[in-house]
Amino acid sequence: MEWFELVSSYEPSNPNALTTYDSIRIFFDHYRAYVIFVYLIAVYYLGFATRVRMPLLKNVLLYVLLFIGAIIFSFLDTSLPVKSAMFVAVLLLVIVKVRIKPDNQRKRGER
């Protein structure tokens, strides 16, 4: 997609000799919408999904709307740290899920 190249925000210091860090940054910069889309799916399932199994049409609608949001966020990511914020959100939700799980098991054991 050409518009990804237009909004690219990372320029390596030496384009002829890319380091591993440069390669990773260019990869995440080029596939920005897809990375944000994966983060949005993770945030949805970790924080908001009450049921994992939904009807097929609702899942399709959910993924379409999440991808539209990912495209919007990818435009905003050129000037705001959207990928970093989504990573922090996923990390916090994982920590919350890990901390809640032992409490739920202990409550079930007391009954």
All heavy atoms as an XYZ file, in Angstrom:
920
protein
N       0.833     -1.175      0.000
C       0.000      0.000      0.000
C       0.882      1.243      0.000
O       1.738      1.396      0.859
C      -0.905      0.011      1.227
C      -1.955     -1.044      1.236
S      -3.013     -0.817      2.673
C      -3.839     -2.365      2.650
N       0.639      2.109     -0.943
C       1.490      3.262     -1.102
C       1.331      4.285      0.008
O       2.261      4.994      0.342
C       1.225      3.915     -2.450
C       1.666      3.057     -3.613
C       1.416      3.733     -4.927
O       1.177      4.952     -4.941
O       1.458      3.044     -5.944
N       0.131      4.393      0.578
C      -0.054      5.424      1.608
C       0.727      5.094      2.863
O       1.040      5.988      3.638
C      -1.525      5.657      1.907
C      -2.265      4.477      2.441
C      -2.852      3.482      1.720
C      -2.506      4.171      3.800
N      -3.419      2.574      2.553
C      -3.237      2.966      3.847
C      -2.170      4.782      5.000
C      -3.623      2.380      5.025
C      -2.575      4.189      6.171
C      -3.294      3.007      6.177
N       1.082      3.816      3.080
C       1.956      3.492      4.200
C       3.339      4.108      3.987
O       3.971      4.570      4.914
C       2.115      1.979      4.373
C       0.944      1.328      5.033
C       0.348      0.231      4.457
C       0.450      1.799      6.217
C      -0.726     -0.380      5.071
C      -0.619      1.204      6.835
C      -1.207      0.110      6.258
N       3.795      4.090      2.742
C       5.088      4.684      2.444
C       5.046      6.203      2.605
O       6.028      6.817      2.988
C       5.519      4.308      1.033
C       5.759      2.817      0.874
C       5.963      2.408     -0.563
O       6.098      3.305     -1.422
O       5.983      1.197     -0.835
N       3.902      6.795      2.313
C       3.783      8.242      2.439
C       3.808      8.693      3.896
O       4.288      9.777      4.200
C       2.485      8.725      1.780
C       2.411      8.559      0.264
C       1.034      8.970     -0.228
C       3.477      9.394     -0.412
N       3.267      7.871      4.799
C       3.199      8.276      6.199
C       4.327      7.650      7.024
O       4.299      7.713      8.232
C       1.840      7.920      6.832
C       0.735      8.642      6.130
C       1.606      6.424      6.829
N       5.310      7.075      6.364
C       6.413      6.466      7.090
C       7.138      7.525      7.907
O       7.469      8.598      7.415
C       7.383      5.822      6.105
O       8.459      5.268      6.788
N       7.370      7.212      9.165
C       7.970      8.204     10.054
C       9.396      7.845     10.468
O      10.039      8.625     11.135
C       7.109      8.367     11.306
O       7.020      7.147     11.996
N       9.891      6.690     10.065
C      11.229      6.280     10.503
C      12.200      6.325      9.337
O      11.975      5.739      8.281
C      11.202      4.875     11.092
C      12.549      4.439     11.600
C      13.088      5.005     12.737
C      13.295      3.491     10.927
C      14.334      4.631     13.204
C      14.533      3.104     11.385
C      15.051      3.680     12.520
O      16.283      3.310     12.975
N      13.279      7.014      9.530
C      14.357      7.075      8.548
C      15.633      6.534      9.198
O      16.122      7.114     10.169
C      14.597      8.520      8.100
C      13.454      9.114      7.326
C      13.274      8.480      5.965
O      14.275      8.032      5.377
O      12.122      8.412      5.512
N      16.176      5.425      8.704
C      17.418      4.897      9.298
C      18.584      5.845      9.035
O      18.608      6.565      8.032
C      17.609      3.562      8.591
C      16.796      3.640      7.365
C      15.685      4.602      7.625
N      19.562      5.820      9.937
C      20.709      6.717      9.797
C      21.579      6.342      8.602
O      22.130      7.204      7.934
C      21.531      6.720     11.079
O      21.969      5.409     11.358
N      21.701      5.038      8.335
C      22.482      4.574      7.192
C      21.634      3.571      6.413
O      21.611      2.385      6.747
C      23.792      3.935      7.663
C      24.690      3.569      6.513
O      24.375      3.821      5.365
N      25.827      2.974      6.830
N      20.922      4.018      5.385
C      20.026      3.110      4.648
C      20.739      1.972      3.938
O      20.133      0.962      3.618
C      19.337      4.025      3.636
C      19.603      5.407      4.075
C      20.836      5.383      4.901
N      22.036      2.107      3.684
C      22.777      1.049      2.980
C      23.153     -0.107      3.890
O      23.293     -1.235      3.432
C      24.028      1.635      2.338
C      23.675      2.661      1.287
O      22.641      2.553      0.638
N      24.511      3.667      1.134
N      23.337      0.150      5.176
C      23.715     -0.890      6.136
C      22.709     -0.862      7.291
O      22.907     -0.188      8.292
C      25.125     -0.656      6.645
N      21.618     -1.608      7.126
C      20.562     -1.618      8.143
C      20.930     -2.561      9.286
O      21.357     -3.688      9.065
C      19.237     -2.058      7.534
C      18.624     -1.137      6.496
C      17.351     -1.753      5.950
C      18.333      0.225      7.097
N      20.721     -2.083     10.491
C      20.898     -2.941     11.659
C      19.607     -3.708     11.899
O      18.595     -3.484     11.236
C      21.237     -2.097     12.901
O      20.136     -1.240     13.186
C      22.491     -1.265     12.676
N      19.636     -4.623     12.851
C      18.429     -5.379     13.187
C      17.343     -4.443     13.698
O      16.175     -4.588     13.348
C      18.758     -6.446     14.252
O      19.832     -7.255     13.769
C      17.562     -7.317     14.538
N      17.736     -3.479     14.508
C      16.782     -2.498     15.022
C      16.126     -1.723     13.884
O      14.906     -1.532     13.878
C      17.490     -1.529     15.974
C      16.617     -0.412     16.462
C      15.663     -0.631     17.442
C      16.736      0.878     15.939
C      14.846      0.388     17.889
C      15.934      1.898     16.374
C      14.992      1.657     17.352
O      14.177      2.662     17.781
N      16.926     -1.286     12.903
C      16.381     -0.565     11.760
C      15.400     -1.437     10.984
O      14.330     -0.979     10.567
C      17.499     -0.098     10.829
C      18.366      0.981     11.436
O      17.864      1.722     12.302
O      19.544      1.073     11.044
N      15.741     -2.697     10.793
C      14.868     -3.609     10.051
C      13.541     -3.804     10.768
O      12.483     -3.810     10.131
C      15.551     -4.950      9.858
O      16.742     -4.807      9.150
N      13.596     -3.958     12.088
C      12.364     -4.139     12.860
C      11.518     -2.873     12.806
O      10.295     -2.942     12.617
C      12.690     -4.534     14.314
C      13.276     -5.943     14.332
C      11.469     -4.451     15.207
C      13.837     -6.363     15.666
N      12.148     -1.710     12.965
C      11.396     -0.449     12.909
C      10.752     -0.240     11.551
O       9.604      0.204     11.447
C      12.318      0.736     13.220
C      12.686      0.933     14.653
C      11.509      1.421     15.486
N      10.882      2.629     14.990
C      11.115      3.849     15.421
N      11.976      4.053     16.364
N      10.478      4.872     14.895
N      11.466     -0.548     10.472
C      10.909     -0.393      9.127
C       9.760     -1.373      8.916
O       8.727     -1.025      8.325
C      12.015     -0.569      8.069
C      12.963      0.632      8.129
C      11.424     -0.726      6.681
C      14.194      0.479      7.273
N       9.901     -2.615      9.413
C       8.823     -3.605      9.291
C       7.565     -3.116      9.990
O       6.477     -3.121      9.415
C       9.270     -4.941      9.872
C       8.164     -5.962      9.922
C       7.828     -6.674      8.797
C       7.457     -6.186     11.096
C       6.802     -7.615      8.826
C       6.438     -7.108     11.138
C       6.108     -7.822     10.000
N       7.704     -2.674     11.259
C       6.530     -2.217     11.999
C       5.980     -0.917     11.438
O       4.795     -0.635     11.560
C       6.846     -2.059     13.489
C       6.837     -3.354     14.229
C       7.972     -3.800     14.877
C       5.702     -4.129     14.273
C       7.961     -5.002     15.559
C       5.676     -5.334     14.955
C       6.811     -5.771     15.593
N       6.815     -0.119     10.817
C       6.345      1.108     10.200
C       5.574      0.802      8.922
O       4.560      1.431      8.627
C       7.533      2.022      9.909
C       7.142      3.460      9.748
O       6.154      3.873     10.388
O       7.822      4.179      9.007
N       6.049     -0.182      8.170
C       5.396     -0.527      6.907
C       4.058     -1.237      7.140
O       3.088     -0.995      6.424
C       6.317     -1.397      6.061
C       5.770     -1.694      4.709
N       5.658     -0.736      3.729
C       5.267     -2.823      4.183
C       5.114     -1.271      2.651
N       4.872     -2.549      2.895
N       4.005     -2.113      8.135
C       2.780     -2.864      8.427
C       2.068     -2.289      9.655
O       1.554     -3.029     10.483
C       3.123     -4.344      8.642
C       3.668     -4.980      7.396
C       5.012     -5.283      7.292
C       2.839     -5.253      6.329
C       5.524     -5.862      6.144
C       3.336     -5.828      5.177
C       4.674     -6.128      5.092
O       5.168     -6.695      3.954
N       2.043     -0.994      9.748
C       1.500     -0.282     10.904
C       0.037     -0.638     11.176
O      -0.331     -0.937     12.311
C       1.645      1.208     10.643
C       1.016      2.090     11.634
C       1.229      3.508     11.256
N       2.663      3.657     11.015
C       3.220      4.736     10.555
N       2.512      5.771     10.291
N       4.515      4.798     10.359
N      -0.819     -0.614     10.174
C      -2.249     -0.875     10.384
C      -2.477     -2.306     10.855
O      -3.345     -2.546     11.692
C      -3.037     -0.603      9.109
N      -1.698     -3.240     10.335
C      -1.876     -4.635     10.729
C      -1.428     -4.878     12.174
O      -2.061     -5.637     12.899
C      -1.120     -5.560      9.771
C      -1.556     -5.383      8.338
C      -0.673     -4.912      7.384
C      -2.862     -5.642      7.956
C      -1.071     -4.729      6.079
C      -3.276     -5.463      6.649
C      -2.382     -5.008      5.721
O      -2.785     -4.818      4.432
N      -0.349     -4.221     12.571
C       0.136     -4.350     13.947
C      -0.889     -3.758     14.908
O      -1.233     -4.363     15.939
C       1.518     -3.663     14.107
C       1.924     -3.595     15.553
C       2.551     -4.390     13.279
N      -1.415     -2.594     14.577
C      -2.432     -1.967     15.424
C      -3.696     -2.819     15.449
O      -4.359     -2.936     16.483
C      -2.706     -0.528     14.953
C      -1.463      0.334     15.184
C      -3.901      0.071     15.661
C      -1.551      1.728     14.614
N      -4.042     -3.448     14.320
C      -5.206     -4.324     14.259
C      -5.052     -5.506     15.218
O      -5.977     -5.851     15.952
C      -5.399     -4.816     12.824
C      -6.559     -5.740     12.625
C      -7.849     -5.335     12.910
C      -6.362     -7.021     12.137
C      -8.919     -6.185     12.708
C      -7.414     -7.870     11.932
C      -8.708     -7.459     12.222
N      -3.867     -6.101     15.260
C      -3.610     -7.206     16.190
C      -3.716     -6.719     17.636
O      -4.304     -7.395     18.493
C      -2.232     -7.847     15.904
C      -1.832     -8.808     16.998
C      -2.248     -8.540     14.559
N      -3.162     -5.536     17.918
C      -3.274     -4.970     19.258
C      -4.740     -4.716     19.629
O      -5.155     -4.975     20.760
C      -2.499     -3.662     19.367
C      -1.010     -3.806     19.524
C      -0.150     -2.813     19.081
C      -0.441     -4.926     20.123
C       1.216     -2.927     19.225
C       0.927     -5.043     20.263
C       1.739     -4.042     19.817
O       3.089     -4.162     19.974
N      -5.529     -4.200     18.691
C      -6.943     -3.940     18.976
C      -7.699     -5.230     19.270
O      -8.550     -5.267     20.173
C      -7.593     -3.202     17.803
C      -7.265     -1.732     17.653
C      -7.847     -1.186     16.359
C      -7.775     -0.947     18.835
N      -7.397     -6.283     18.533
C      -8.043     -7.572     18.793
C      -7.654     -8.087     20.174
O      -8.508     -8.567     20.932
C      -7.672     -8.598     17.696
C      -8.336     -8.214     16.381
C      -8.080    -10.003     18.104
C      -7.893     -9.053     15.212
N      -6.381     -7.960     20.529
C      -5.931     -8.413     21.850
C      -6.609     -7.609     22.957
O      -7.064     -8.175     23.960
C      -4.415     -8.289     21.955
N      -6.695     -6.295     22.800
C      -7.356     -5.457     23.805
C      -8.830     -5.821     23.919
O      -9.374     -5.909     25.022
C      -7.175     -3.957     23.480
C      -8.106     -3.092     24.310
C      -5.743     -3.539     23.710
N      -9.475     -6.069     22.797
C     -10.892     -6.433     22.844
C     -11.097     -7.737     23.609
O     -11.943     -7.814     24.498
C     -11.464     -6.558     21.430
C     -12.871     -7.095     21.450
C     -13.931     -6.295     21.844
C     -13.142     -8.417     21.135
C     -15.221     -6.783     21.896
C     -14.422     -8.923     21.186
C     -15.457     -8.099     21.568
O     -16.729     -8.600     21.632
N     -10.337     -8.761     23.268
C     -10.553    -10.052     23.916
C     -10.075    -10.077     25.363
O     -10.636    -10.791     26.188
C      -9.899    -11.185     23.122
C     -10.746    -11.597     21.949
C     -10.343    -11.363     20.652
C     -11.980    -12.197     22.144
C     -11.124    -11.719     19.575
C     -12.785    -12.561     21.076
C     -12.349    -12.317     19.802
O     -13.135    -12.668     18.753
N      -9.054     -9.309     25.692
C      -8.574     -9.289     27.075
C      -9.439     -8.416     27.979
O      -9.592     -8.706     29.163
C      -7.132     -8.790     27.138
C      -6.073     -9.750     26.639
C      -4.727     -9.054     26.561
C      -5.991    -10.966     27.537
N     -10.007     -7.348     27.436
C     -10.695     -6.402     28.294
C     -12.197     -6.320     28.146
O     -12.898     -6.016     29.116
N     -12.716     -6.578     26.959
C     -14.119     -6.283     26.725
C     -14.981     -7.476     26.366
O     -16.199     -7.408     26.508
C     -14.245     -5.227     25.623
C     -13.540     -3.952     25.958
C     -12.358     -3.621     25.334
C     -14.051     -3.098     26.908
C     -11.694     -2.453     25.650
C     -13.397     -1.928     27.230
C     -12.221     -1.598     26.599
N     -14.413     -8.554     25.888
C     -15.209     -9.693     25.443
C     -15.767    -10.447     26.643
O     -15.018    -10.942     27.475
C     -14.375    -10.632     24.583
N     -17.079    -10.494     26.741
C     -17.700    -11.278     27.803
C     -17.873    -12.722     27.355
O     -17.824    -13.626     28.172
C     -19.056    -10.690     28.198
O     -19.888    -10.605     27.036
C     -18.875     -9.308     28.796
N     -18.104    -12.892     26.063
C     -18.199    -14.223     25.487
C     -17.169    -14.338     24.380
O     -17.025    -13.445     23.567
C     -19.572    -14.464     24.854
C     -20.720    -14.348     25.781
C     -22.024    -14.675     25.110
N     -22.036    -14.334     23.683
C     -23.139    -14.320     22.951
N     -24.281    -14.619     23.492
N     -23.101    -14.015     21.677
N     -16.455    -15.437     24.358
C     -15.469    -15.630     23.301
C     -16.160    -16.068     22.019
O     -15.800    -15.661     20.929
C     -14.398    -16.656     23.729
C     -13.432    -16.922     22.604
C     -13.664    -16.152     24.958
N     -17.198    -16.879     22.131
C     -17.915    -17.384     20.963
C     -19.096    -16.475     20.657
O     -19.974    -16.295     21.484
C     -18.419    -18.796     21.209
C     -17.333    -19.786     21.568
C     -16.442    -20.125     20.429
N     -17.207    -20.828     19.409
C     -16.748    -21.097     18.220
N     -15.557    -20.725     17.880
N     -17.484    -21.728     17.359
N     -19.085    -15.882     19.464
C     -20.196    -15.076     18.980
C     -20.635    -15.639     17.638
O     -19.880    -16.370     16.997
C     -19.763    -13.608     18.798
C     -19.585    -12.849     20.069
S     -19.472    -11.071     19.838
C     -18.150    -10.871     18.698
N     -21.826    -15.279     17.198
C     -22.233    -15.699     15.853
C     -21.273    -15.159     14.783
O     -20.613    -14.134     14.978
C     -23.622    -15.072     15.695
C     -24.110    -14.871     17.085
C     -22.905    -14.605     17.910
N     -21.207    -15.850     13.659
C     -20.242    -15.542     12.615
C     -20.398    -14.115     12.085
O     -19.413    -13.401     11.912
C     -20.383    -16.551     11.471
C     -19.416    -16.362     10.305
C     -17.987    -16.565     10.782
C     -19.759    -17.307      9.190
N     -21.608    -13.678     11.851
C     -21.821    -12.345     11.291
C     -21.377    -11.254     12.269
O     -20.804    -10.239     11.858
C     -23.297    -12.157     10.920
C     -23.621    -10.942     10.067
C     -22.824    -10.977      8.778
C     -25.097    -10.886      9.763
N     -21.587    -11.482     13.549
C     -21.132    -10.502     14.539
C     -19.603    -10.453     14.590
O     -19.022     -9.380     14.736
C     -21.678    -10.843     15.924
C     -23.129    -10.500     16.105
C     -23.564    -10.760     17.534
C     -25.028    -10.450     17.713
N     -25.468    -10.713     19.089
N     -18.945    -11.606     14.463
C     -17.488    -11.633     14.424
C     -16.955    -10.890     13.203
O     -15.998    -10.128     13.303
C     -16.966    -13.064     14.412
C     -16.677    -13.572     15.793
O     -16.485    -12.810     16.717
N     -16.655    -14.883     15.924
N     -17.562    -11.107     12.063
C     -17.132    -10.424     10.843
C     -17.298     -8.917     10.997
O     -16.397     -8.138     10.671
C     -17.913    -10.952      9.619
C     -17.670    -10.089      8.397
C     -17.553    -12.398      9.338
N     -18.449     -8.492     11.513
C     -18.694     -7.072     11.730
C     -17.685     -6.487     12.728
O     -17.158     -5.388     12.521
C     -20.119     -6.840     12.225
C     -20.510     -5.388     12.492
C     -20.496     -4.591     11.198
C     -21.876     -5.324     13.139
N     -17.402     -7.226     13.782
C     -16.431     -6.778     14.779
C     -15.053     -6.581     14.149
O     -14.416     -5.541     14.349
C     -16.341     -7.793     15.929
C     -15.227     -7.546     16.937
C     -15.569     -6.352     17.807
C     -14.996     -8.773     17.769
N     -14.587     -7.555     13.374
C     -13.265     -7.454     12.759
C     -13.203     -6.346     11.716
O     -12.184     -5.668     11.587
C     -12.831     -8.786     12.167
C     -12.551     -9.836     13.213
C     -13.007    -11.128     13.069
C     -11.833     -9.526     14.346
C     -12.748    -12.092     14.027
C     -11.568    -10.470     15.312
C     -12.027    -11.753     15.147
O     -11.770    -12.695     16.094
N     -14.279     -6.141     10.973
C     -14.307     -5.047      9.992
C     -14.207     -3.705     10.700
O     -13.426     -2.831     10.307
C     -15.581     -5.133      9.111
C     -15.799     -3.859      8.333
C     -15.502     -6.322      8.174
N     -14.979     -3.529     11.763
C     -14.931     -2.267     12.503
C     -13.586     -2.068     13.195
O     -13.061     -0.947     13.234
C     -16.075     -2.201     13.511
C     -17.479     -2.093     12.903
C     -18.530     -2.140     13.984
C     -17.607     -0.832     12.076
N     -12.995     -3.145     13.723
C     -11.671     -3.028     14.326
C     -10.615     -2.667     13.280
O      -9.704     -1.885     13.557
C     -11.285     -4.322     15.041
C     -11.960     -4.590     16.378
C     -11.535     -5.947     16.923
C     -11.661     -3.509     17.379
N     -10.745     -3.203     12.070
C      -9.776     -2.866     11.037
C      -9.934     -1.424     10.573
O      -8.936     -0.742     10.303
C      -9.880     -3.825      9.843
C      -8.743     -3.659      8.885
C      -7.478     -4.086      9.222
C      -8.930     -3.053      7.657
C      -6.407     -3.919      8.360
C      -7.875     -2.884      6.788
C      -6.617     -3.322      7.140
N     -11.173     -0.940     10.494
C     -11.383      0.473     10.160
C     -10.763      1.355     11.238
O     -10.104      2.359     10.932
C     -12.887      0.763      9.977
C     -13.399      0.084      8.707
C     -13.156      2.265      9.917
C     -14.908      0.114      8.567
N     -10.937      0.980     12.495
C     -10.300      1.714     13.583
C      -8.790      1.644     13.504
O      -8.089      2.621     13.804
N      -8.256      0.499     13.092
C      -6.800      0.354     12.957
C      -6.264      1.263     11.863
O      -5.171      1.831     12.002
C      -6.440     -1.104     12.667
N      -7.006      1.413     10.784
C      -6.567      2.320      9.720
C      -6.570      3.762     10.224
O      -5.622      4.523      9.971
C      -7.447      2.150      8.469
C      -7.170      0.791      7.831
C      -7.203      3.271      7.463
C      -8.081      0.439      6.695
N      -7.605      4.135     10.955
C      -7.646      5.488     11.521
C      -6.490      5.688     12.497
O      -5.806      6.715     12.463
C      -9.009      5.736     12.195
C     -10.116      5.763     11.145
C      -8.996      7.033     12.996
C     -11.512      5.734     11.720
N      -6.272      4.706     13.362
C      -5.155      4.808     14.307
C      -3.800      4.832     13.603
O      -2.854      5.434     14.094
C      -5.186      3.665     15.314
C      -6.126      3.872     16.457
C      -6.722      2.789     17.074
C      -6.409      5.120     16.940
C      -7.581      2.961     18.138
C      -7.263      5.310     18.004
C      -7.854      4.235     18.599
N      -3.685      4.156     12.449
C      -2.404      4.169     11.742
C      -2.097      5.554     11.190
O      -0.929      5.950     11.129
C      -2.381      3.125     10.633
O      -3.283      3.474      9.612
N      -3.119      6.315     10.794
C      -2.877      7.697     10.389
C      -2.472      8.546     11.590
O      -1.600      9.396     11.497
C      -4.115      8.306      9.730
C      -4.343      7.829      8.330
C      -5.514      7.195      7.985
C      -3.377      8.013      7.356
C      -5.733      6.761      6.695
C      -3.581      7.587      6.061
C      -4.762      6.954      5.731
N      -3.115      8.297     12.730
C      -2.769      9.047     13.929
C      -1.393      8.660     14.471
O      -0.760      9.444     15.175
C      -3.823      8.821     15.019
C      -5.206      9.406     14.758
C      -6.159      8.994     15.852
C      -5.127     10.916     14.650
N      -0.945      7.466     14.133
C       0.329      6.965     14.648
C       1.524      7.723     14.089
O       2.616      7.637     14.625
C       0.468      5.476     14.335
C       1.634      4.833     15.055
O       1.767      5.080     16.267
O       2.394      4.107     14.405
N       1.317      8.481     13.024
C       2.435      9.258     12.472
C       2.841     10.391     13.408
O       3.993     10.804     13.410
C       2.078      9.839     11.100
O       0.921     10.657     11.231
C       1.817      8.721     10.111
N       1.889     10.895     14.212
C       2.225     12.002     15.114
C       2.015     11.666     16.585
O       2.482     12.400     17.451
C       1.405     13.240     14.757
O       0.030     12.945     14.869
N       1.317     10.585     16.876
C       1.053     10.173     18.257
C       1.583      8.751     18.472
O       1.619      7.959     17.538
C      -0.450     10.200     18.548
C      -1.140     11.547     18.403
C      -2.641     11.372     18.503
C      -0.651     12.497     19.460
N       1.946      8.394     19.700
C       2.483      7.045     19.953
C       1.372      6.002     20.143
O       1.177      5.466     21.222
C       3.296      7.240     21.232
C       2.600      8.348     21.937
C       2.089      9.262     20.865
N       0.635      5.714     19.085
C      -0.506      4.801     19.178
C      -0.042      3.364     19.424
O      -0.593      2.669     20.283
C      -1.383      4.890     17.910
C      -2.485      3.856     17.932
C      -1.966      6.281     17.776
N       0.962      2.901     18.687
C       1.433      1.518     18.864
C       1.966      1.301     20.273
O       1.704      0.263     20.880
C       2.509      1.175     17.835
C       1.984      0.956     16.450
C       3.057      0.489     15.512
C       4.117      1.517     15.403
N       4.710      1.725     14.122
N       2.676      2.260     20.794
C       3.206      2.138     22.159
C       2.082      2.116     23.179
O       2.108      1.333     24.135
C       4.153      3.291     22.466
O       5.188      3.329     21.539
N       1.087      2.964     22.983
C      -0.049      3.002     23.903
C      -0.854      1.703     23.846
O      -1.297      1.197     24.887
C      -0.950      4.189     23.590
N      -1.007      1.149     22.660
C      -1.731     -0.119     22.536
C      -0.940     -1.252     23.192
O      -1.521     -2.136     23.812
C      -1.993     -0.441     21.063
C      -2.947      0.508     20.375
S      -4.573      0.527     21.109
C      -5.138     -1.084     20.708
N       0.378     -1.220     23.060
C       1.207     -2.232     23.704
C       1.068     -2.145     25.223
O       0.947     -3.170     25.901
C       2.672     -2.075     23.292
C       3.588     -3.045     23.966
C       3.584     -4.375     23.591
C       4.428     -2.638     24.968
C       4.416     -5.286     24.213
C       5.264     -3.538     25.603
C       5.264     -4.863     25.221
N       1.071     -0.936     25.764
C       0.903     -0.752     27.211
C      -0.475     -1.222     27.643
O      -0.626     -1.861     28.693
C       1.157      0.721     27.603
C       0.738      0.991     29.034
C       2.611      1.080     27.389
N      -1.504     -0.954     26.840
C      -2.856     -1.403     27.176
C      -2.928     -2.926     27.216
O      -3.522     -3.507     28.134
C      -3.855     -0.850     26.166
N      -2.326     -3.584     26.243
C      -2.305     -5.053     26.231
C      -1.549     -5.575     27.445
O      -1.999     -6.511     28.112
C      -1.684     -5.579     24.912
C      -1.405     -7.067     24.999
C      -2.589     -5.275     23.743
N      -0.426     -4.966     27.751
C       0.373     -5.393     28.897
C      -0.412     -5.243     30.202
O      -0.429     -6.159     31.035
C       1.664     -4.584     28.949
C       2.716     -5.024     29.944
C       3.246     -6.392     29.549
C       3.839     -4.017     29.978
N      -1.089     -4.115     30.385
C      -1.887     -3.909     31.598
C      -3.045     -4.893     31.696
O      -3.339     -5.418     32.775
C      -2.415     -2.475     31.645
C      -1.388     -1.397     31.938
C      -2.013     -0.024     31.806
C      -0.805     -1.583     33.319
N      -3.697     -5.171     30.575
C      -4.809     -6.121     30.603
C      -4.330     -7.539     30.888
O      -5.027     -8.306     31.572
C      -5.583     -6.064     29.293
C      -6.428     -4.803     29.120
C      -6.959     -4.706     27.707
C      -7.568     -4.780     30.117
N      -3.154     -7.905     30.406
C      -2.596     -9.221     30.727
C      -2.292     -9.306     32.215
O      -2.587    -10.317     32.871
C      -1.337     -9.504     29.872
C      -0.549    -10.676     30.413
C      -1.734     -9.753     28.437
N      -1.717     -8.246     32.777
C      -1.422     -8.232     34.216
C      -2.709     -8.355     35.030
O      -2.773     -9.114     36.002
C      -0.642     -6.954     34.588
C       0.766     -7.014     34.011
C      -0.590     -6.760     36.098
C       1.529     -5.714     34.117
N      -3.759     -7.643     34.615
C      -5.035     -7.725     35.331
C      -5.610     -9.134     35.239
O      -6.088     -9.689     36.237
C      -6.033     -6.685     34.772
C      -7.446     -6.953     35.247
C      -5.600     -5.289     35.167
N      -5.559     -9.747     34.056
C      -6.087    -11.103     33.892
C      -5.305    -12.106     34.746
O      -5.890    -13.012     35.342
C      -6.032    -11.544     32.426
C      -7.044    -10.885     31.556
C      -8.417    -11.430     31.831
C      -9.410    -10.802     30.873
N     -10.748    -11.291     31.034
N      -4.002    -11.946     34.816
C      -3.180    -12.865     35.602
C      -3.469    -12.693     37.091
O      -3.519    -13.665     37.842
C      -1.675    -12.644     35.290
C      -0.789    -13.357     36.287
C      -1.376    -13.112     33.883
N      -3.693    -11.471     37.530
C      -3.966    -11.233     38.945
C      -5.384    -11.642     39.332
O      -5.619    -12.055     40.459
C      -3.734     -9.768     39.295
C      -2.272     -9.434     39.281
C      -1.957     -8.128     39.920
N      -2.626     -7.880     41.170
C      -2.089     -8.036     42.373
N      -0.865     -8.502     42.467
N      -2.758     -7.729     43.451
N      -6.340    -11.536     38.433
C      -7.721    -11.895     38.738
C      -7.911    -13.407     38.747
O      -8.684    -13.929     39.538
C      -8.685    -11.226     37.737
C      -8.772     -9.737     38.038
C     -10.057    -11.848     37.777
C      -9.630     -8.965     37.073
N      -7.194    -14.121     37.901
C      -7.381    -15.564     37.788
C      -7.168    -16.307     39.104
O      -8.006    -17.119     39.481
C      -6.482    -16.125     36.686
C      -6.832    -17.529     36.298
C      -6.094    -17.939     35.055
C      -6.579    -19.299     34.622
N      -6.040    -19.679     33.329
N      -6.100    -16.076     39.883
C      -5.964    -16.781     41.167
C      -7.080    -16.414     42.159
O      -7.514    -17.258     42.937
C      -4.599    -16.336     41.692
C      -3.846    -15.903     40.511
C      -4.865    -15.356     39.560
N      -7.550    -15.170     42.132
C      -8.642    -14.770     43.021
C      -9.915    -15.534     42.691
O     -10.631    -15.981     43.588
C      -8.901    -13.267     42.915
C      -7.772    -12.452     43.514
O      -7.015    -13.005     44.344
O      -7.659    -11.257     43.155
N     -10.204    -15.695     41.406
C     -11.397    -16.444     41.005
C     -11.289    -17.914     41.392
O     -12.264    -18.523     41.831
C     -11.626    -16.321     39.503
C     -12.129    -14.948     39.112
O     -12.602    -14.183     39.960
N     -12.020    -14.624     37.843
N     -10.099    -18.497     41.254
C      -9.919    -19.903     41.624
C     -10.042    -20.083     43.133
O     -10.601    -21.060     43.612
C      -8.558    -20.405     41.151
C      -8.475    -20.566     39.650
C      -7.091    -20.943     39.182
O      -6.136    -20.930     39.951
N      -6.976    -21.264     37.907
N      -9.565    -19.133     43.895
C      -9.648    -19.218     45.355
C     -11.113    -19.079     45.811
O     -11.559    -19.781     46.699
C      -8.782    -18.119     45.977
C      -8.623    -18.263     47.453
C      -7.653    -17.261     48.048
N      -7.569    -16.029     47.254
C      -6.462    -15.375     47.022
N      -5.314    -15.815     47.512
N      -6.440    -14.273     46.320
N     -11.870    -18.184     45.160
C     -13.285    -18.016     45.504
C     -14.084    -19.262     45.167
O     -14.980    -19.650     45.898
C     -13.871    -16.811     44.791
C     -13.401    -15.487     45.362
C     -13.997    -14.327     44.604
C     -13.432    -13.015     45.110
N     -13.935    -11.865     44.332
N     -13.756    -19.914     44.066
C     -14.459    -21.137     43.689
C     -14.133    -22.266     44.669
O     -14.954    -23.115     44.971
C     -14.090    -21.552     42.277
C     -14.686    -20.686     41.233
C     -14.338    -21.182     39.849
N     -14.720    -20.178     38.864
C     -14.120    -20.020     37.713
N     -13.123    -20.810     37.376
N     -14.526    -19.098     36.874
N     -12.906    -22.278     45.174
C     -12.485    -23.309     46.119
C     -13.146    -23.158     47.477
O     -13.359    -24.132     48.200
N     -13.512    -21.921     47.865
C     -14.141    -21.687     49.172
C     -15.598    -22.128     49.187
O     -16.145    -22.413     50.232
C     -14.063    -20.190     49.501
C     -12.651    -19.735     49.803
C     -12.585    -18.212     50.007
O     -13.635    -17.555     49.903
O     -11.481    -17.709     50.239
N     -16.219    -22.196     48.057
C     -17.641    -22.564     47.993
C     -17.868    -24.002     48.259
O     -17.443    -24.934     48.350
C     -18.235    -22.223     46.630
C     -18.335    -20.741     46.437
C     -18.982    -20.476     45.110
N     -18.978    -19.034     44.879
C     -19.418    -18.491     43.800
N     -19.931    -19.228     42.846
N     -19.396    -17.202     43.633
